[in-house]
Amino acid sequence: MAKFELELPLEIIEQILRVEKDTEKIFGGMTKAGAEAAFENVKRNVPASWRNSKIMRCIKVTKTYKTPSDGGIATKVIISGYFKNRNGKKTPAPLVANVTEYGSSKQAKRPFFRKSFKKSEIEKAMLKAQEELSGGILSE
Protein backbone atom coordinates (compact mmCIF):
# COMPACT_ATOMS: atom_id res chain seq x y z
CA MET A 1 0.00 0.00 0.00
CA ALA A 2 1.31 3.44 -0.93
CA LYS A 3 1.94 6.02 1.75
CA PHE A 4 2.31 9.78 1.45
CA GLU A 5 3.51 12.20 4.09
CA LEU A 6 3.69 15.96 3.80
CA GLU A 7 5.05 18.43 6.27
CA LEU A 8 3.71 21.94 5.99
CA PRO A 9 5.97 24.86 6.79
CA LEU A 10 5.28 26.38 10.21
CA GLU A 11 4.38 29.72 8.57
CA ILE A 12 1.47 28.18 6.65
CA ILE A 13 0.19 26.40 9.76
CA GLU A 14 0.28 29.68 11.71
CA GLN A 15 -1.66 31.45 8.94
CA ILE A 16 -4.31 28.71 8.93
CA LEU A 17 -4.66 28.90 12.71
CA ARG A 18 -4.94 32.70 12.58
CA VAL A 19 -7.70 32.52 9.97
CA GLU A 20 -9.49 29.86 12.02
CA LYS A 21 -9.31 32.03 15.15
CA ASP A 22 -10.58 35.15 13.32
CA THR A 23 -13.27 33.41 11.24
CA GLU A 24 -16.23 35.17 12.87
CA LYS A 25 -14.53 38.56 12.62
CA ILE A 26 -13.67 37.97 8.96
CA PHE A 27 -17.14 36.74 8.00
CA GLY A 28 -18.76 39.53 10.00
CA GLY A 29 -16.67 42.12 8.19
CA MET A 30 -17.49 40.53 4.87
CA THR A 31 -21.25 40.60 5.47
CA LYS A 32 -20.99 44.18 6.75
CA ALA A 33 -19.14 45.23 3.58
CA GLY A 34 -21.74 43.54 1.38
CA ALA A 35 -24.59 45.17 3.30
CA GLU A 36 -22.91 48.59 3.03
CA ALA A 37 -22.63 48.16 -0.75
CA ALA A 38 -26.33 47.27 -0.97
CA PHE A 39 -27.21 50.15 1.39
CA GLU A 40 -25.51 52.67 -0.90
CA ASN A 41 -27.48 51.27 -3.85
CA VAL A 42 -30.74 51.49 -1.89
CA LYS A 43 -30.05 55.15 -1.06
CA ARG A 44 -29.30 55.83 -4.71
CA ASN A 45 -32.42 54.01 -5.98
CA VAL A 46 -35.08 55.42 -3.63
CA PRO A 47 -37.86 57.41 -5.30
CA ALA A 48 -37.05 61.10 -5.80
CA SER A 49 -39.81 62.11 -3.39
CA TRP A 50 -38.02 60.26 -0.58
CA ARG A 51 -34.60 61.87 -0.99
CA ASN A 52 -35.15 64.84 1.33
CA SER A 53 -37.82 63.29 3.54
CA LYS A 54 -37.57 61.84 7.03
CA ILE A 55 -38.12 58.29 5.76
CA MET A 56 -34.45 58.19 4.73
CA ARG A 57 -33.54 57.95 8.44
CA CYS A 58 -35.48 54.68 8.60
CA ILE A 59 -33.20 52.91 6.09
CA LYS A 60 -30.37 51.31 8.06
CA VAL A 61 -27.74 48.59 8.15
CA THR A 62 -28.10 46.30 11.17
CA LYS A 63 -25.30 45.23 13.44
CA THR A 64 -23.57 42.03 12.43
CA TYR A 65 -25.10 39.13 14.35
CA LYS A 66 -25.00 35.37 14.60
CA THR A 67 -28.22 33.64 13.55
CA PRO A 68 -29.59 31.38 16.28
CA SER A 69 -31.04 28.76 13.94
CA ASP A 70 -27.92 27.78 12.03
CA GLY A 71 -25.05 29.78 13.56
CA GLY A 72 -24.52 31.81 10.39
CA ILE A 73 -23.27 35.38 10.44
CA ALA A 74 -25.48 38.07 8.91
CA THR A 75 -25.87 41.80 8.41
CA LYS A 76 -29.06 43.22 6.92
CA VAL A 77 -30.24 46.35 5.17
CA ILE A 78 -33.59 47.19 6.74
CA ILE A 79 -36.35 49.76 6.63
CA SER A 80 -37.77 50.09 10.13
CA GLY A 81 -39.45 52.50 12.47
CA TYR A 82 -41.80 55.41 11.97
CA PHE A 83 -41.45 58.84 10.41
CA LYS A 84 -43.64 61.93 10.19
CA ASN A 85 -45.03 62.38 6.70
CA ARG A 86 -45.64 65.76 5.05
CA ASN A 87 -49.01 66.02 6.85
CA GLY A 88 -47.26 65.55 10.21
CA LYS A 89 -48.79 62.11 10.71
CA LYS A 90 -46.67 59.29 12.19
CA THR A 91 -46.34 56.63 9.48
CA PRO A 92 -44.68 53.17 9.54
CA ALA A 93 -41.72 53.23 7.15
CA PRO A 94 -41.92 49.50 6.23
CA LEU A 95 -45.53 49.97 5.09
CA VAL A 96 -44.62 52.89 2.83
CA ALA A 97 -41.63 50.97 1.45
CA ASN A 98 -43.77 47.89 0.79
CA VAL A 99 -46.43 49.89 -1.05
CA THR A 100 -43.74 51.64 -3.09
CA GLU A 101 -41.95 48.40 -3.89
CA TYR A 102 -44.96 46.19 -4.70
CA GLY A 103 -47.71 48.72 -5.41
CA SER A 104 -51.31 48.76 -4.24
CA SER A 105 -54.75 49.15 -5.76
CA LYS A 106 -54.20 52.94 -5.79
CA GLN A 107 -50.50 53.15 -6.57
CA ALA A 108 -48.38 51.52 -9.25
CA LYS A 109 -45.32 49.62 -8.10
CA ARG A 110 -41.96 51.37 -8.27
CA PRO A 111 -39.36 48.77 -7.24
CA PHE A 112 -36.25 50.26 -5.69
CA PHE A 113 -35.23 47.88 -2.90
CA ARG A 114 -34.89 44.54 -4.70
CA LYS A 115 -33.02 46.02 -7.65
CA SER A 116 -30.46 47.54 -5.25
CA PHE A 117 -29.02 44.14 -4.36
CA LYS A 118 -26.59 43.59 -7.22
CA LYS A 119 -24.80 40.31 -6.66
CA SER A 120 -21.59 41.29 -8.47
CA GLU A 121 -21.14 44.52 -6.49
CA ILE A 122 -21.88 42.82 -3.17
CA GLU A 123 -19.47 39.95 -3.92
CA LYS A 124 -16.75 42.40 -4.96
CA ALA A 125 -17.11 44.35 -1.68
CA MET A 126 -17.13 41.13 0.34
CA LEU A 127 -14.01 39.74 -1.37
CA LYS A 128 -12.18 43.03 -0.80
CA ALA A 129 -13.12 42.94 2.90
CA GLN A 130 -12.07 39.27 3.10
CA GLU A 131 -8.62 40.08 1.77
CA GLU A 132 -8.19 43.06 4.11
CA LEU A 133 -9.46 41.31 7.23
CA SER A 134 -7.41 38.16 6.67
CA GLY A 135 -4.23 40.13 6.11
CA GLY A 136 -3.98 38.95 2.52
CA ILE A 137 -4.04 35.26 3.41
CA LEU A 138 -7.44 34.70 1.80
CA SER A 139 -6.84 36.50 -1.48
CA GLU A 140 -7.51 35.19 -4.94
N, C-alpha and C positions, 0 to 999 in steps of 0.2 A: 504494500500500500504506500502511495506517495505521501510525503509530508512536506509542508511548507511553513517556514517561520519567517516573520518579518519583525524587525525592531524599528519602531518609529523614533525619530529624533525627539529629545526631551522638549525642544521648542514647540513642536507640533502638538505634543500632548498637553503642554501648558496652555496653548491657544484653544484647544478643544475644551479643556476644563474651564477656562475663562468664559467661553461662549455658553457653556452649560450653566455656569453660575449666574450669568447675566441674561438668561433667556427671557424671563418675564419683562425685564427692563427693555430689552431689544424689541420684543414683540409689541410691547406697549407703545414704544416710540414709533414703531412702524405704523400701528393702527392710528395713532395720533396724527402722524404726517399725512396719511391717506384721508383722514377725516378733515384735516385742515384744507387739503386740496379740494375736496368736495364742497366744503363750506365756502371757499372763495368763489367757486362756480355757482353755488346757490345765491350768494349775494349779487353776483353779476347777472343772473337770470331772473331775478324777481321782477314782477310787473312794475312798470314805470311809476304807477300810483303808490307803490309801497316804498320807494326809495327814500323819501324824506319823512316817512310816517313812523309812528312809535312801534309798529309791528316788527320793524327790523331788530329791535332789542330782544325780541322773542326767539330769534334764530340763533342757536348756540351749538357749540361742540361740547359734549359731555366729558367728564373726567374719564380716564382710562380705568376700566374695571375688569374684574374676572367674573365670567358668567358662572352662576352656581350650578347650572344643569350639566355642563360638560367641561368646565374648567378652562374654557377659551378666554382669550383676552380681546376686549372690544372697546371701541370709542365710536360714539354716534354723533351724527348731525341731527339736531332735533328742533322742532318748533313747539314751544311750550309756553304756558302762562297766559296772562291777559294783557290787553292794552286798551287805551281809550281811543275810540274811533273819532272821526271828525265831528260827530254830534256830541262828543263827551261821554258816550256810553261805554261801559266796560264790556269788552268783547273777547271771547276765547280765541287766541291766535291759531290753535290747531284747526278749529272749525273754519275760519276764514281761509287758511291754507288749503284745507281739503276741498272746499267749494271752488277755490281758484284752480286747483290741480285737476279735479275730476268733473267740475261743472255741477249745475243743478237745473231744475226745471226753468229757472228764471235767468240763469247765467251760463254762457258757453264755457267750456273748459279751456284753460290756458295753462298747460303743463309747464312748470318751471323746476320743480323739485327733482322729479325722476330723471330729467334730461341733464341734470347737473352732475350726476354720478358717472363720469367717463372713466371706464376701466383702465384705459392706457395711462391717463394722467395720474390716477390714484396709484397704480402699480409703480409708475416712475418715481413718485414721491416716496412710496414705501421702500423701494429698493435703495434710493439715495439715503434714507434714514437708516436702513439696515447696515449699509456700508459705514456710515459715520458712527453709529452706536457700537458696532462690533470692532471698531478700530481698524477697519480694512480687511479683517479676517474673512468676512462673509461677502466678498465682492465677486463680481462675475469674472 
